[in-house]
Amino acid sequence: MIQQETPPFYNDLDATRDHALALIARGVKDRKSGMHTFTVATIGPDGAPRLRTVVNRGFDPQTRTLRFHTDARSPKLDELASDQRAAVHLYDPKAKTQLRLDALATVHRDSDVRQAAWDATRDFSRECYRVVPTPGDAVEAPSTIAFTSGEDPEEGAENFVAVTLQMQTLEWLYLAHQGHRRARFSWDSIGEVSQTWLVP
């Protein structure tokens, strides 16, 4: 019987942490990566969780900060203004890896982060921010949804915001035929990490 080779991180917590962060970073550029999109949960005004899928637009492994973009009129921003805690879920089936993060969100409405993100946004993506009704509004039919002309490339800029999520904890689960692996990483206020294996 041929034994399946184990990856370098399989029994190494430091390598596991590096591997997890590398997967998130890869998701920014690789549209085929399972981590090119991720799910963000916030707390709604009624205290119930709210989920949505967003695109992984940026990740800084040094600060452990993910970035996504959204409409300034989105209800999720009111939710984050009330409670900046967010939960994040990423899963890459090819890597057989699930990541669950606890994060603190920062909304960038008028900052260098927001401006740099807008400047890097392609015209096709800017179209989303040129919709005239507020996202989530009820309409009679999709055909009634209107957009601004788009003649000015800056149209929609006032509706564009960037949101960064700084992870406070990361829980990693790797699925393997020879035995699953699970670990948790937590960072304190000065960025020092504590880490431990968990029962899968």
Secondary structure in CASP SS format (residue, H / E / C, confidence):
PFRMAT SS
TARGET T0000
AUTHOR 0000-0000-0000
METHOD secondary structure of the structure
MODEL  1
M C 1.00
I C 1.00
Q C 1.00
Q C 1.00
E C 1.00
T C 1.00
P C 1.00
P C 1.00
F C 1.00
Y C 1.00
N C 1.00
D C 1.00
L H 1.00
D H 1.00
A H 1.00
T H 1.00
R H 1.00
D H 1.00
H H 1.00
A H 1.00
L H 1.00
A H 1.00
L H 1.00
I H 1.00
A H 1.00
R H 1.00
G H 1.00
V H 1.00
K H 1.00
D C 1.00
R C 1.00
K C 1.00
S C 1.00
G C 1.00
M C 1.00
H C 1.00
T E 1.00
F E 1.00
T E 1.00
V E 1.00
A E 1.00
T E 1.00
I E 1.00
G C 1.00
P C 1.00
D C 1.00
G C 1.00
A C 1.00
P E 1.00
R E 1.00
L E 1.00
R E 1.00
T E 1.00
V E 1.00
V E 1.00
N C 1.00
R C 1.00
G E 1.00
F E 1.00
D E 1.00
P C 1.00
Q C 1.00
T C 1.00
R C 1.00
T E 1.00
L E 1.00
R E 1.00
F E 1.00
H E 1.00
T E 1.00
D E 1.00
A C 1.00
R C 1.00
S C 1.00
P H 1.00
K H 1.00
L H 1.00
D H 1.00
E H 1.00
L H 1.00
A H 1.00
S H 1.00
D C 1.00
Q C 1.00
R E 1.00
A E 1.00
A E 1.00
V E 1.00
H E 1.00
L E 1.00
Y E 1.00
D E 1.00
P C 1.00
K C 1.00
A C 1.00
K C 1.00
T E 1.00
Q E 1.00
L E 1.00
R E 1.00
L E 1.00
D E 1.00
A E 1.00
L E 1.00
A E 1.00
T E 1.00
V E 1.00
H E 1.00
R C 1.00
D C 1.00
S C 1.00
D H 1.00
V H 1.00
R H 1.00
Q H 1.00
A H 1.00
A H 1.00
W H 1.00
D H 1.00
A C 1.00
T C 1.00
R C 1.00
D H 1.00
F H 1.00
S H 1.00
R H 1.00
E H 1.00
C H 1.00
Y H 1.00
R H 1.00
V E 1.00
V C 1.00
P C 1.00
T C 1.00
P C 1.00
G C 1.00
D C 1.00
A C 1.00
V C 1.00
E C 1.00
A C 1.00
P H 1.00
S H 1.00
T H 1.00
I C 1.00
A C 1.00
F E 1.00
T C 1.00
S C 1.00
G C 1.00
E C 1.00
D C 1.00
P C 1.00
E C 1.00
E C 1.00
G C 1.00
A H 1.00
E H 1.00
N H 1.00
F E 1.00
V E 1.00
A E 1.00
V E 1.00
T E 1.00
L E 1.00
Q E 1.00
M E 1.00
Q E 1.00
T E 1.00
L E 1.00
E E 1.00
W E 1.00
L E 1.00
Y E 1.00
L C 1.00
A C 1.00
H C 1.00
Q C 1.00
G C 1.00
H C 1.00
R E 1.00
R E 1.00
A E 1.00
R E 1.00
F E 1.00
S E 1.00
W E 1.00
D C 1.00
S C 1.00
I C 1.00
G C 1.00
E C 1.00
V E 1.00
S E 1.00
Q E 1.00
T E 1.00
W E 1.00
L E 1.00
V C 1.00
P C 1.00
END
